[in-house]
Amino acid sequence: QVQLVESGGGLVQAGGSLRLSCAASGRTFSGYARGWFRQAPGKEREFVAAISWNGGSTYYADSVKGRFTISRDNAKNTVYLQMNSLKPEDTAVYYCAASTYISTERNPYDYWGQGTQVTVSS
């Protein structure tokens, strides 16, 4: 069974940092692009960051550029999202996903995790 499992979410004060991890099991995703999306209450799921299969290309939403960093370790079948200078508006459920090609859109991503809650207090 293919699974993507996020971890590392939690409650943090504004200006703080969190590091999310997304571990894959059931198959290798070393040849897949990986992405992070988030969904706040009452809002649509939105793109946050994506990384190509070899880490050579990365994309970021304008709202997180310069504060968040996506990275991956193919040997561990894991992708990370380092989040610094967190703001209350970053509060959301964060989802990781895998796609055969890098994209900022949701549709190309075939595999999704269950999500991890990130709450940033002011």
Order of alpha helices (4+ residues) and beta strands (2+ residues): beta-beta-beta-beta-beta-beta-beta-beta-beta-beta-beta
